[in-house]
Amino acid sequence: MAAPKIKLYTNHGCPWAHRAHISLAELQLPFEEEIIDLSVPRTPEYLSVNPRGLVPSLEIDGEILTESAIISNFLADAFPSHLLPVSNAPGGALLRARVAFFVDTFFSKVNGNFFKAQSAKTDEEVESFIKEYVDTVVRELEPLLSTAAPFFNGSDKLTQAEVLTGSFVVRLFTLPKHGILPEHILSDLSAKAPNFYRWGQAVSKHPSVLGIYDEEKIAARTKERLAKARAT
C-alpha cells in the first residue's frame, strides 16, 4: 500500500500543534511541513485551509483535518499501533475509554492552573495556583498513573495519553528552571505525586516529545509574552 501524502501546517512553538508532531513521530509517517507564523495575520492561502486560522491543520490524501485532538486521534485510528488499540480488540474499548478519561482529566481539572500560575500578577497568586495544580494532580491524576511503567497503563512505549498531554508535560518539567514558574512545583510533585512525577519525567525525556521542542527558544518567547501581558 502506498504511503499517504501528508502535509502538516504547524508552528513549533505551539503546544497544540506539537501533539500532531508526536503522533507522526511515533507512527513513523513521512510528511511535508509548512510553518505558520502565528505572530501575524494569517494569509488568505492558509485561511482557505483552516478558516479559524489555528494550527495544526493536516492535509492527508487531499482531505483537510483541523484541531489537534481530532488530528491525533484520527492518525491513531487510521494507522493502528501501540498508541491506541482498536475498539474491537480484547479490552480495546475499555482502554480507549480510560485514555480518554485521563486526557479529559488532565485538561479539565489540572492544566489550567499551569497557565494561570504563569500569568498571575503577584507572587501570592502564583503560589496559590501552584498549590492548586499540585493538589489537583494528587487528587485526580496520581491514582490514574498507579500502573504507569513508565507510560500510561503499564506501557513501555508512548500511548495516546502521552501524545495528547506530552507537549504540556515537557513544558511543566522544563520551564521552571528558566524562572517562568517556581522550581518547587517539581519537588512538590515528586514528594506528593510520585506516580505522576515518574511518568512526567519519562514523557518529558522521550525523543518523540522532544523532537520539535526548542526549550531555550520557547522559554525566551514565553518570558517575553508574559512580560508584555503583565505590563498591560
N, CA, C and O of each residue as an XYZ file, in Angstrom:
928
protein
N       0.847     -1.195      0.000
C       0.000      0.000      0.000
C       0.878      1.238      0.000
O       1.827      1.342      0.777
N       0.552      2.172     -0.877
C       1.340      3.402     -0.970
C       1.175      4.229      0.293
O       0.100      4.273      0.890
N       2.265      4.885      0.691
C       2.214      5.750      1.868
C       1.297      6.932      1.583
O       1.290      7.447      0.465
N       0.531      7.366      2.566
C      -0.349      8.515      2.350
C       0.461      9.789      2.155
O       1.570      9.925      2.673
N      -0.105     10.706      1.407
C       0.539     12.001      1.223
C       0.030     12.934      2.325
O      -1.151     13.276      2.376
N       0.945     13.331      3.195
C       0.564     14.102      4.386
C       1.301     15.434      4.387
O       2.507     15.502      4.147
N       0.540     16.493      4.664
C       1.125     17.814      4.862
C       0.599     18.371      6.171
O      -0.609     18.411      6.403
N       1.524     18.804      7.030
C       1.161     19.357      8.331
C       1.433     20.855      8.341
O       2.556     21.298      8.100
N       0.398     21.619      8.621
C       0.531     23.060      8.830
C       0.702     23.256     10.329
O      -0.156     22.852     11.114
N       1.809     23.875     10.726
C       2.180     23.816     12.128
C       2.955     25.050     12.560
O       3.285     25.912     11.745
N       3.235     25.122     13.835
C       4.164     26.097     14.399
C       4.860     25.395     15.559
O       4.192     24.867     16.448
N       6.173     25.382     15.562
C       6.912     24.585     16.540
C       6.829     25.126     17.960
O       7.216     24.440     18.905
N       6.329     26.345     18.121
C       6.171     26.898     19.456
C       4.814     26.630     20.068
O       4.589     26.962     21.232
N       3.909     26.041     19.316
C       2.536     25.837     19.771
C       2.384     24.444     20.384
O       2.617     23.450     19.696
N       2.001     24.347     21.658
C       1.867     23.022     22.262
C       0.755     22.177     21.660
O       0.813     20.949     21.701
N      -0.262     22.835     21.097
C      -1.347     22.081     20.458
C      -0.853     21.451     19.157
O      -1.128     20.280     18.896
N      -0.136     22.205     18.347
C       0.435     21.652     17.121
C       1.458     20.562     17.440
O       1.612     19.600     16.687
N       2.142     20.726     18.549
C       3.150     19.758     18.995
C       2.557     18.352     19.099
O       3.247     17.365     18.842
N       1.280     18.261     19.475
C       0.617     16.959     19.573
C       0.707     16.182     18.261
O       1.005     14.988     18.262
N       0.452     16.858     17.151
C       0.479     16.182     15.848
C       1.878     15.681     15.521
O       2.037     14.618     14.920
N       2.893     16.446     15.918
C       4.267     16.015     15.677
C       4.587     14.744     16.459
O       5.258     13.848     15.946
N       4.108     14.666     17.699
C       4.349     13.458     18.498
C       3.681     12.261     17.824
O       4.278     11.190     17.715
N       2.439     12.450     17.374
C       1.728     11.367     16.676
C       2.504     10.878     15.461
O       2.745      9.681     15.302
N       2.889     11.815     14.613
C       3.562     11.452     13.371
C       4.910     10.791     13.641
O       5.313      9.874     12.925
N       5.608     11.260     14.678
C       6.898     10.649     15.020
C       6.708      9.215     15.497
O       7.443      8.321     15.077
N       5.736      8.988     16.366
C       5.508      7.645     16.889
C       5.039      6.682     15.798
O       5.390      5.502     15.812
N       4.248      7.189     14.857
C       3.740      6.352     13.774
C       4.727      6.234     12.618
O       4.513      5.466     11.680
N       5.819      7.011     12.696
C       6.873      6.994     11.673
C       6.306      7.261     10.287
O       6.645      6.592      9.311
N       5.428      8.264     10.231
C       4.820      8.645      8.962
C       5.573      9.829      8.363
O       5.743     10.849      9.031
N       6.019      9.712      7.132
C       6.666     10.862      6.486
C       5.636     11.937      6.161
O       4.487     11.630      5.842
N       6.049     13.186      6.244
C       5.116     14.276      5.964
C       5.872     15.525      5.532
O       7.042     15.726      5.859
N       5.160     16.344      4.790
C       5.639     17.675      4.431
C       5.160     18.646      5.495
O       4.080     18.474      6.061
N       5.962     19.662      5.765
C       5.642     20.613      6.830
C       5.601     22.036      6.281
O       6.460     22.434      5.494
N       4.607     22.784      6.698
C       4.565     24.218      6.405
C       4.390     24.971      7.718
O       3.414     24.767      8.440
N       5.350     25.845      8.016
C       5.308     26.603      9.261
C       4.393     27.814      9.084
O       4.540     28.585      8.136
N       3.448     27.967     10.012
C       2.527     29.091     10.011
C       2.975     30.090     11.070
O       3.092     29.746     12.246
N       3.223     31.326     10.651
C       3.638     32.390     11.568
C       2.417     32.861     12.350
O       1.503     33.456     11.779
N       2.400     32.599     13.650
C       1.254     32.957     14.478
C       1.326     34.389     15.007
O       0.404     34.855     15.678
N       2.422     35.081     14.704
C       2.583     36.444     15.208
C       2.011     37.501     14.266
O       2.001     38.690     14.584
N       1.537     37.058     13.110
C       0.981     37.991     12.122
C      -0.369     37.452     11.656
O      -0.667     36.273     11.847
N      -1.196     38.324     11.038
C      -2.468     37.819     10.500
C      -2.237     36.687      9.506
O      -1.272     36.704      8.741
N      -3.127     35.713      9.525
C      -2.972     34.572      8.635
C      -3.199     34.992      7.178
O      -3.985     35.892      6.882
N      -2.498     34.324      6.306
C      -2.622     34.623      4.891
C      -3.951     34.095      4.355
O      -4.515     33.159      4.920
N      -4.453     34.682      3.277
C      -5.657     34.119      2.646
C      -5.473     32.663      2.255
O      -6.421     31.878      2.296
N      -4.251     32.303      1.874
C      -3.995     30.922      1.473
C      -4.212     29.971      2.656
O      -4.811     28.907      2.505
N      -3.714     30.373      3.842
C      -3.896     29.472      4.974
C      -5.346     29.479      5.462
O      -5.861     28.444      5.887
N      -5.991     30.613      5.405
C      -7.395     30.651      5.820
C      -8.283     29.816      4.907
O      -9.371     29.403      5.307
N      -7.830     29.569      3.692
C      -8.586     28.662      2.821
C      -8.412     27.217      3.265
O      -9.257     26.370      2.974
N      -7.315     26.929      3.972
C      -7.091     25.598      4.539
C      -7.857     25.464      5.850
O      -8.575     24.488      6.066
N      -7.694     26.453      6.717
C      -8.343     26.445      8.028
C      -8.911     27.829      8.296
O      -8.168     28.722      8.704
N     -10.192     28.033      8.083
C     -10.792     29.364      8.264
C     -10.632     29.929      9.666
O     -10.733     31.141      9.852
N     -10.387     29.087     10.644
C     -10.156     29.577     12.011
C      -8.752     30.148     12.176
O      -8.487     30.891     13.122
N      -7.868     29.807     11.270
C      -6.509     30.330     11.329
C      -5.625     29.691     12.377
O      -4.549     30.211     12.672
N      -6.050     28.580     12.945
C      -5.299     27.942     14.010
C      -4.392     26.847     13.468
O      -4.531     26.417     12.323
N      -3.465     26.405     14.303
C      -2.648     25.236     13.990
C      -2.843     24.220     15.103
O      -3.097     24.583     16.251
N      -2.722     22.937     14.750
C      -2.316     22.395     13.461
C      -3.503     22.200     12.516
O      -4.663     22.178     12.928
N      -3.168     22.062     11.252
C      -4.082     21.529     10.247
C      -3.326     20.420      9.522
O      -2.112     20.497      9.334
N      -4.057     19.399      9.122
C      -3.434     18.257      8.456
C      -4.145     17.999      7.142
O      -5.367     17.865      7.094
N      -3.364     17.932      6.082
C      -3.891     17.512      4.783
C      -3.389     16.104      4.517
O      -2.183     15.861      4.499
N      -4.314     15.177      4.310
C      -3.941     13.794      4.049
C      -4.713     13.293      2.843
O      -5.941     13.216      2.860
N      -3.983     12.959      1.809
C      -4.571     12.497      0.552
C      -5.679     13.441      0.078
O      -6.730     13.006     -0.392
N      -5.416     14.743      0.212
C      -6.341     15.762     -0.292
C      -7.438     16.178      0.660
O      -8.179     17.115      0.363
N      -7.571     15.502      1.814
C      -8.581     15.855      2.807
C      -7.948     16.690      3.917
O      -6.807     16.449      4.312
N      -8.695     17.671      4.414
C      -8.192     18.561      5.458
C      -8.835     18.211      6.790
O     -10.051     18.045      6.883
N      -8.003     18.102      7.820
C      -8.467     17.948      9.191
C      -7.886     19.075     10.033
O      -6.752     19.497      9.809
N      -8.663     19.567     11.006
C      -8.194     20.603     11.911
C      -8.469     20.187     13.354
O      -9.214     19.244     13.620
N      -7.850     20.912     14.268
C      -7.933     20.688     15.715
C      -7.021     19.527     16.121
O      -7.098     18.429     15.571
N      -6.164     19.802     17.091
C      -5.079     18.869     17.414
C      -5.558     17.511     17.909
O      -5.017     16.482     17.503
N      -6.559     17.490     18.776
C      -7.030     16.196     19.283
C      -7.676     15.382     18.172
O      -7.488     14.168     18.097
N      -8.437     16.049     17.309
C      -9.078     15.345     16.198
C      -8.024     14.761     15.262
O      -8.141     13.618     14.820
N      -7.001     15.546     14.966
C      -5.925     15.070     14.092
C      -5.194     13.888     14.721
O      -4.976     12.869     14.066
N      -4.818     14.024     15.981
C      -4.054     12.961     16.641
C      -4.875     11.689     16.787
O      -4.354     10.589     16.602
N      -6.138     11.828     17.111
C      -6.986     10.643     17.241
C      -7.262     10.001     15.883
O      -7.328      8.777     15.773
N      -7.420     10.820     14.863
C      -7.577     10.272     13.507
C      -6.358      9.451     13.117
O      -6.493      8.339     12.607
N      -5.168      9.994     13.353
C      -3.949      9.280     12.982
C      -3.839      7.961     13.742
O      -3.434      6.946     13.176
N      -4.199      7.976     15.025
C      -4.143      6.746     15.812
C      -5.125      5.703     15.290
O      -4.835      4.507     15.314
N      -6.290      6.155     14.817
C      -7.282      5.228     14.282
C      -6.925      4.757     12.871
O      -7.111      3.590     12.528
N      -6.412      5.681     12.064
C      -6.112      5.341     10.670
C      -4.888      4.438     10.542
O      -4.768      3.673      9.585
N      -3.981      4.533     11.515
C      -2.740      3.757     11.463
C      -2.567      3.035     12.805
O      -1.777      3.467     13.644
N      -3.302      1.945     13.003
C      -3.283      1.236     14.295
C      -1.858      0.889     14.725
O      -1.035      0.453     13.919
N      -1.593      1.091     15.999
C      -0.238      0.903     16.522
C      -0.309      0.740     18.027
O      -1.377      0.536     18.603
N       0.861      0.836     18.651
C       0.958      0.782     20.103
C       0.279      1.959     20.790
O       0.022      1.902     21.993
N      -0.018      3.027     20.051
C      -0.588      4.225     20.678
C      -1.971      3.970     21.256
O      -2.299      4.445     22.343
N      -2.778      3.216     20.518
C      -4.168      3.042     20.917
C      -4.711      1.768     20.281
O      -4.587      1.596     19.068
N      -5.313      0.866     21.066
C      -5.864     -0.347     20.464
C      -7.137     -0.032     19.680
O      -7.828      0.945     19.968
N      -7.432     -0.856     18.705
C      -8.716     -0.715     18.025
C      -9.817     -1.098     19.004
O      -9.598     -1.885     19.926
N     -10.998     -0.535     18.795
C     -12.047     -0.689     19.797
C     -12.555     -2.121     19.931
O     -13.046     -2.505     20.992
N     -12.440     -2.924     18.854
C     -12.957     -4.296     18.931
C     -11.883     -5.314     19.316
O     -12.138     -6.518     19.297
N     -10.681     -4.839     19.665
C      -9.664     -5.739     20.209
C     -10.035     -6.096     21.644
O     -10.738     -5.323     22.296
N      -9.590     -7.233     22.153
C      -9.882     -7.571     23.549
C      -9.418     -6.470     24.497
O      -8.233     -6.144     24.551
N     -10.351     -5.910     25.230
C     -10.024     -4.822     26.150
C      -9.819     -3.482     25.486
O      -9.555     -2.488     26.164
N      -9.936     -3.436     24.167
C      -9.636     -2.207     23.435
C     -10.555     -1.053     23.786
O     -10.089      0.059     24.036
N     -11.855     -1.303     23.807
C     -12.810     -0.232     24.092
C     -12.604      0.316     25.500
O     -12.707      1.522     25.728
N     -12.313     -0.578     26.440
C     -12.105     -0.147     27.818
C     -10.856      0.711     27.940
O     -10.885      1.749     28.602
N      -9.757      0.296     27.311
C      -8.528      1.079     27.381
C      -8.707      2.429     26.699
O      -8.205      3.439     27.192
N      -9.405      2.462     25.586
C      -9.668      3.733     24.909
C     -10.455      4.668     25.833
O     -10.191      5.869     25.882
N     -11.416      4.110     26.558
C     -12.187      4.929     27.492
C     -11.302      5.456     28.614
O     -11.445      6.605     29.030
N     -10.392      4.627     29.103
C      -9.509      5.062     30.180
C      -8.534      6.140     29.710
O      -8.260      7.093     30.441
N      -8.014      5.992     28.500
C      -7.154      7.033     27.931
C      -7.934      8.336     27.801
O      -7.436      9.399     28.173
N      -9.146      8.261     27.278
C      -9.967      9.458     27.092
C     -10.251     10.137     28.431
O     -10.217     11.364     28.529
N     -10.531      9.338     29.460
C     -10.805      9.908     30.777
C      -9.559     10.580     31.343
O      -9.649     11.664     31.921
N      -8.403      9.950     31.183
C      -7.157     10.539     31.673
C      -6.883     11.885     30.994
O      -6.569     12.874     31.657
N      -7.005     11.905     29.686
C      -6.734     13.136     28.944
C      -7.735     14.228     29.321
O      -7.355     15.384     29.511
N      -8.999     13.863     29.427
C     -10.010     14.838     29.829
C      -9.707     15.389     31.219
O      -9.836     16.591     31.450
N      -9.309     14.528     32.136
C      -8.991     14.969     33.486
C      -7.791     15.902     33.490
O      -7.798     16.923     34.177
N      -6.766     15.558     32.730
C      -5.566     16.393     32.646
C      -5.925     17.819     32.240
O      -5.443     18.782     32.836
N      -6.773     17.947     31.223
C      -7.067     19.289     30.713
C      -8.197     19.988     31.457
O      -8.136     21.202     31.654
N      -9.212     19.268     31.869
C     -10.354     19.928     32.502
C     -10.126     20.220     33.974
O     -10.743     21.134     34.521
N      -9.248     19.457     34.632
C      -9.047     19.623     36.069
C      -7.696     20.220     36.455
O      -7.590     20.913     37.467
N      -6.665     19.955     35.653
C      -5.298     20.245     36.100
C      -4.620     21.360     35.315
O      -4.141     22.330     35.903
N      -4.576     21.231     34.012
C      -3.660     22.033     33.204
C      -3.935     23.535     33.249
O      -3.015     24.335     33.080
N      -5.175     23.919     33.472
C      -5.488     25.344     33.506
C      -4.700     26.100     34.560
O      -4.341     27.258     34.346
N      -4.427     25.477     35.684
C      -3.677     26.148     36.744
C      -2.227     26.391     36.365
O      -1.594     27.301     36.899
N      -1.692     25.594     35.453
C      -0.326     25.811     34.965
C      -0.245     27.154     34.245
O       0.702     27.913     34.451
N      -1.219     27.446     33.415
C      -1.216     28.714     32.685
C      -1.617     29.879     33.579
O      -1.108     30.988     33.418
N      -2.528     29.635     34.523
C      -2.900     30.692     35.459
C      -1.707     31.114     36.316
O      -1.529     32.299     36.599
N      -0.901     30.154     36.721
C       0.282     30.476     37.523
C       1.284     31.301     36.728
O       1.928     32.192     37.282
N       1.422     31.017     35.440
C       2.347     31.782     34.605
C       1.933     33.239     34.479
O       2.778     34.134     34.492
N       0.637     33.474     34.358
C       0.150     34.825     34.081
C      -0.297     35.576     35.325
O      -0.790     36.699     35.217
N      -0.136     34.982     36.509
C      -0.549     35.642     37.746
C       0.237     36.928     37.957
O       1.398     37.032     37.562
N      -0.407     37.901     38.583
C       0.192     39.225     38.749
C       1.073     39.332     39.988
O       2.003     40.138     40.012
N       0.796     38.535     41.015
C       1.546     38.628     42.269
C       2.122     37.273     42.650
O       1.664     36.234     42.174
N       3.141     37.296     43.523
C       3.736     36.053     43.996
C       2.712     35.206     44.747
O       2.724     33.978     44.665
N       1.822     35.883     45.483
C       0.792     35.161     46.228
C      -0.139     34.407     45.284
O      -0.526     33.271     45.560
N      -0.492     35.037     44.183
C      -1.349     34.375     43.195
C      -0.626     33.197     42.566
O      -1.211     32.131     42.378
N       0.644     33.388     42.243
C       1.428     32.293     41.661
C       1.413     31.098     42.593
O       1.132     29.979     42.163
N       1.710     31.319     43.858
C       1.779     30.220     44.821
C       0.421     29.546     44.995
O       0.342     28.332     45.184
N      -0.642     30.339     44.929
C      -1.984     29.772     45.060
C      -2.291     28.827     43.905
O      -2.833     27.742     44.115
N      -1.947     29.235     42.688
C      -2.208     28.393     41.521
C      -1.294     27.166     41.505
O      -1.715     26.086     41.089
N      -0.049     27.325     41.955
C       0.863     26.186     42.034
C       0.324     25.148     43.017
O       0.316     23.951     42.730
N      -0.123     25.620     44.170
C      -0.684     24.707     45.170
C      -1.899     23.975     44.613
O      -2.056     22.771     44.820
N      -2.762     24.711     43.901
C      -3.948     24.082     43.335
C      -3.565     23.073     42.264
O      -4.184     22.014     42.158
N      -2.547     23.394     41.468
C      -2.073     22.452     40.451
C      -1.622     21.149     41.114
O      -2.067     20.065     40.739
N      -0.737     21.270     42.099
C      -0.196     20.082     42.749
C      -1.298     19.298     43.449
O      -1.373     18.076     43.322
N      -2.149     19.996     44.184
C      -3.223     19.309     44.913
C      -4.158     18.567     43.967
O      -4.628     17.474     44.283
N      -4.430     19.164     42.799
C      -5.328     18.525     41.844
C      -4.665     17.327     41.180
O      -5.323     16.320     40.920
N      -3.367     17.427     40.903
C      -2.644     16.259     40.391
C      -2.732     15.111     41.390
O      -3.003     13.971     41.012
N      -2.503     15.414     42.657
C      -2.559     14.380     43.692
C      -3.940     13.732     43.730
O      -4.067     12.511     43.829
N      -4.956     14.557     43.652
C      -6.330     14.060     43.789
C      -6.827     13.353     42.531
O      -7.471     12.308     42.620
N      -6.533     13.914     41.370
C      -7.161     13.462     40.130
C      -6.295     12.542     39.270
O      -6.797     11.563     38.717
N      -4.998     12.846     39.151
C      -4.163     12.106     38.202
C      -3.305     11.031     38.844
O      -3.054      9.993     38.230
N      -2.856     11.260     40.058
C      -1.978     10.291     40.717
C      -2.575      8.881     40.741
O      -1.863      7.922     40.443
N      -3.857      8.723     41.086
C      -4.413      7.359     41.088
C      -4.470      6.724     39.705
O      -4.382      5.502     39.578
N      -4.618      7.544     38.667
C      -4.737      7.022     37.306
C      -3.402      6.550     36.750
O      -3.355      5.879     35.719
N      -2.314      6.904     37.437
C      -0.976      6.540     36.968
C      -0.324      5.490     37.865
O       0.893      5.309     37.835
N      -1.123      4.814     38.648
C      -0.566      3.818     39.579
C       0.084      2.644     38.857
O       0.950      1.974     39.420
N      -0.324      2.392     37.626
C       0.245      1.265     36.873
C       1.190      1.728     35.761
O       1.630      0.904     34.959
N       1.510      3.011     35.693
C       2.414      3.510     34.650
C       3.775      2.835     34.771
O       4.306      2.698     35.873
N       4.349      2.409     33.628
C       5.608      1.652     33.686
C       6.443      1.800     32.405
O       6.613      0.788     31.724
N       6.965      2.934     32.024
C       6.759      4.201     32.708
C       5.558      4.982     32.173
O       5.187      6.020     32.721
N       4.947      4.462     31.078
C       3.872      5.209     30.435
C       2.510      4.661     30.838
O       2.417      3.687     31.585
N       1.481      5.282     30.347
C       0.121      5.010     30.804
C      -0.241      3.533     30.703
O       0.072      2.861     29.720
N      -0.906      3.052     31.741
C      -1.443      1.683     31.776
C      -0.370      0.616     31.635
O      -0.616     -0.449     31.069
N       0.827      0.902     32.154
C       1.894     -0.096     32.141
C       2.646     -0.235     30.845
O       3.444     -1.160     30.699
N       2.420      0.654     29.895
C       3.088      0.549     28.595
C       4.548      0.971     28.695
O       4.890      1.888     29.441
N       5.404      0.292     27.934
C       6.800      0.721     27.841
C       7.031      1.611     26.627
O       8.161      2.009     26.343
N       5.947      1.922     25.912
C       6.002      2.855     24.784
C       4.975      3.959     25.022
O       4.056      3.804     25.826
N       5.142      5.064     24.320
C       4.142      6.118     24.407
C       2.772      5.570     24.009
O       2.669      4.684     23.161
N       1.738      6.100     24.625
C       0.365      5.799     24.250
C      -0.314      7.095     23.820
O       0.295      8.165     23.830
N      -1.578      6.981     23.445
C      -2.315      8.181     23.056
C      -2.466      9.135     24.240
O      -2.636     10.338     24.039
N      -2.407      8.630     25.449
C      -2.441      9.504     26.622
C      -1.261     10.463     26.612
O      -1.418     11.641     26.933
N      -0.077      9.971     26.247
C       1.108     10.826     26.202
C       1.131     11.710     24.953
O       1.610     12.844     24.995
N       0.608     11.183     23.844
C       0.528     12.007     22.631
C      -0.236     13.294     22.909
O       0.167     14.375     22.479
N      -1.342     13.166     23.633
C      -2.237     14.310     23.817
C      -1.850     15.203     24.990
O      -2.347     16.324     25.092
N      -0.982     14.737     25.873
C      -0.573     15.563     27.016
C       0.907     15.921     27.006
O       1.324     16.839     27.711
N       1.705     15.209     26.216
C       3.156     15.325     26.298
C       3.713     16.711     26.067
O       4.680     17.102     26.720
N       3.126     17.465     25.151
C       3.653     18.797     24.857
C       3.475     19.748     26.040
O       4.217     20.722     26.169
N       2.505     19.475     26.894
C       2.288     20.287     28.081
C       3.134     19.768     29.245
O       3.611     20.545     30.072
N       3.312     18.451     29.297
C       4.146     17.866     30.344
C       5.594     18.315     30.192
O       6.242     18.642     31.186
N       6.107     18.338     28.977
C       7.505     18.748     28.784
C       7.700     20.209     29.179
O       8.776     20.574     29.652
N       6.703     21.036     28.999
C       6.796     22.430     29.454
C       6.796     22.502     30.978
O       7.542     23.285     31.567
N       5.964     21.688     31.611
C       5.943     21.649     33.071
C       7.314     21.266     33.623
O       7.760     21.841     34.616
N       7.982     20.307     32.998
C       9.238     19.792     33.534
C      10.459     20.597     33.104
O      11.555     20.337     33.601
N      10.315     21.554     32.209
C      11.479     22.324     31.753
C      11.391     23.825     32.028
O      12.418     24.451     32.293
N      10.216     24.414     31.975
C      10.123     25.872     32.091
C      10.429     26.415     33.489
O      10.909     27.544     33.591
N      10.178     25.672     34.570
C      10.535     26.224     35.883
C      12.013     26.579     36.023
O      12.341     27.534     36.727
N      12.911     25.844     35.378
C      14.341     26.150     35.506
C      14.691     27.493     34.870
O      15.768     28.036     35.115
N      13.785     28.026     34.056
C      14.003     29.319     33.407
C      13.312     30.457     34.163
O      13.244     31.582     33.668
N      12.808     30.168     35.345
C      12.196     31.203     36.156
C      10.780     31.550     35.780
O      10.233     32.534     36.279
N      10.165     30.759     34.904
C       8.797     31.045     34.471
C       7.794     30.617     35.537
O       6.721     31.205     35.670
N       8.156     29.589     36.288
C       7.381     29.139     37.445
C       8.360     28.805     38.561
O       9.526     28.518     38.289
N       7.913     28.835     39.806
C       8.806     28.433     40.901
C       9.248     26.979     40.726
O       8.440     26.100     40.429
N      10.552     26.746     40.918
C      11.071     25.396     40.705
C      10.513     24.393     41.705
O      10.556     23.187     41.459
N       9.994     24.872     42.825
C       9.500     23.924     43.825
C       8.248     23.186     43.360
O       7.827     22.228     44.009
N       7.640     23.613     42.242
C       6.495     22.857     41.737
C       6.907     21.419     41.441
O       6.119     20.495     41.643
N       8.133     21.222     40.965
C       8.587     19.872     40.631
C       8.953     19.077     41.876
O       8.650     17.887     41.955
N       9.590     19.703     42.835
C       9.889     18.979     44.072
C       8.609     18.659     44.831
O       8.515     17.610     45.468
N       7.628     19.544     44.770
C       6.338     19.264     45.403
C       5.668     18.063     44.745
O       5.128     17.197     45.433
N       5.702     18.010     43.413
C       5.108     16.879     42.703
C       5.855     15.587     43.003
O       5.235     14.536     43.165
N       7.175     15.656     43.079
C       7.965     14.473     43.383
C       7.601     13.903     44.753
O       7.519     12.688     44.929
N       7.386     14.791     45.712
C       7.087     14.356     47.071
C       5.650     13.886     47.234
O       5.392     12.907     47.933
N       4.711     14.580     46.592
C       3.297     14.338     46.844
C       2.620     13.471     45.787
O       1.594     12.848     46.057
N       3.195     13.431     44.583
C       2.582     12.664     43.486
C       3.672     11.893     42.747
O       3.958     12.182     41.586
N       4.280     10.911     43.416
C       5.426     10.218     42.805
C       5.092      9.475     41.513
O       5.937      9.380     40.623
N       3.877      8.949     41.397
C       3.492      8.284     40.139
C       3.503      9.290     38.996
O       4.068      9.031     37.933
N       2.877     10.432     39.221
C       2.821     11.479     38.200
C       4.224     11.978     37.874
O       4.553     12.186     36.706
N       5.043     12.169     38.890
C       6.383     12.715     38.672
C       7.230     11.762     37.835
O       7.895     12.188     36.890
N       7.209     10.475     38.179
C       7.986      9.498     37.396
C       7.482      9.427     35.963
O       8.269      9.379     35.018
N       6.162      9.421     35.813
C       5.571      9.406     34.470
C       5.976     10.654     33.702
O       6.392     10.560     32.547
N       5.860     11.825     34.327
C       6.191     13.075     33.655
C       7.646     13.156     33.258
O       7.970     13.677     32.191
N       8.529     12.649     34.102
C       9.947     12.619     33.741
C      10.178     11.788     32.482
O      10.911     12.198     31.582
N       9.546     10.620     32.430
C       9.714      9.753     31.259
C       9.150     10.403     30.006
O       9.765     10.347     28.941
N       7.981     11.018     30.132
C       7.359     11.686     28.983
C       8.238     12.823     28.490
O       8.464     12.956     27.288
N       8.735     13.641     29.403
C       9.470     14.848     29.019
C      10.851     14.555     28.449
O      11.500     15.453     27.913
N      11.310     13.308     28.556
C      12.613     12.925     28.004
C      12.496     12.079     26.735
O      13.505     11.701     26.140
N      11.255     11.783     26.326
C      11.079     10.876     25.189
C      11.419     11.576     23.873
O      11.019     12.723     23.674
N      12.145     10.916     22.975
C      12.548     11.552     21.713
C      11.389     12.090     20.883
O      11.524     13.141     20.257
N      10.253     11.392     20.862
C       9.124     11.877     20.062
C       8.524     13.156     20.643
O       7.982     13.982     19.909
N       8.621     13.313     21.951
C       8.133     14.532     22.605
C       9.129     15.671     22.412
O       8.735     16.824     22.242
N      10.394     15.351     22.439
C      11.435     16.373     22.319
C      11.722     16.771     20.871
O      12.448     17.736     20.632
N      11.165     16.046     19.909
C      11.530     16.222     18.505
C      11.582     17.654     18.016
O      12.589     18.075     17.447
N      10.504     18.420     18.229
C      10.480     19.810     17.742
C      10.634     20.809     18.886
O      10.583     22.019     18.664
N      10.822     20.311     20.101
C      10.787     21.181     21.272
C      12.125     21.887     21.464
O      13.121     21.263     21.831
N      12.136     23.201     21.212
C      13.324     24.034     21.412
C      13.160     24.750     22.749
O      12.574     25.830     22.823
N      13.682     24.136     23.793
C      13.447     24.636     25.152
C      13.872     26.083     25.331
O      13.124     26.887     25.886
N      15.060     26.418     24.867
C      15.558     27.784     25.069
C      14.698     28.806     24.351
O      14.380     29.856     24.909
N      14.324     28.508     23.132
C      13.517     29.441     22.354
C      12.127     29.598     22.960
O      11.611     30.711     23.058
N      11.521     28.487     23.364
C      10.176     28.554     23.941
C      10.203     29.278     25.276
O       9.298     30.057     25.573
N      11.228     29.034     26.088
C      11.347     29.747     27.363
C      11.482     31.254     27.133
O      10.843     32.050     27.822
N      12.310     31.640     26.171
C      12.509     33.066     25.902
C      11.224     33.714     25.406
O      10.875     34.814     25.832
N      10.526     33.038     24.512
C       9.286     33.599     23.979
C       8.194     33.656     25.046
O       7.392     34.589     25.071
N       8.166     32.662     25.920
C       7.181     32.666     26.997
C       7.441     33.821     27.944
O       6.504     34.504     28.356
N       8.698     34.050     28.296
C       9.040     35.175     29.155
C       8.640     36.509     28.515
O       8.102     37.393     29.183
N       8.909     36.639     27.225
C       8.566     37.872     26.516
C       7.056     38.087     26.495
O       6.576     39.197     26.726
N       6.318     37.029     26.219
C       4.861     37.138     26.169
C       4.279     37.486     27.534
O       3.377     38.318     27.633
N       4.785     36.864     28.569
C       4.264     37.127     29.908
C       4.614     38.520     30.375
O       3.817     39.171     31.050
N       5.823     38.993     30.016
C       6.216     40.352     30.396
C       5.299     41.389     29.761
O       4.928     42.373     30.402
N       4.934     41.168     28.499
C       4.023     42.083     27.824
C       2.645     42.049     28.457
O       2.000     43.085     28.619
N       2.199     40.858     28.811
C       0.864     40.725     29.403
C       0.806     41.398     30.764
O      -0.198     42.026     31.099
N       1.865     41.276     31.552
C       1.879     41.857     32.893
C       2.025     43.376     32.853
O       1.661     44.072     33.801
N       2.564     43.877     31.741
C       2.743     45.328     31.624
C       1.454     46.045     31.259
O       1.371     47.266     31.391
N       0.464     45.322     30.809
C      -0.801     45.950     30.393
C      -1.734     46.152     31.562
O      -2.839     46.666     31.389
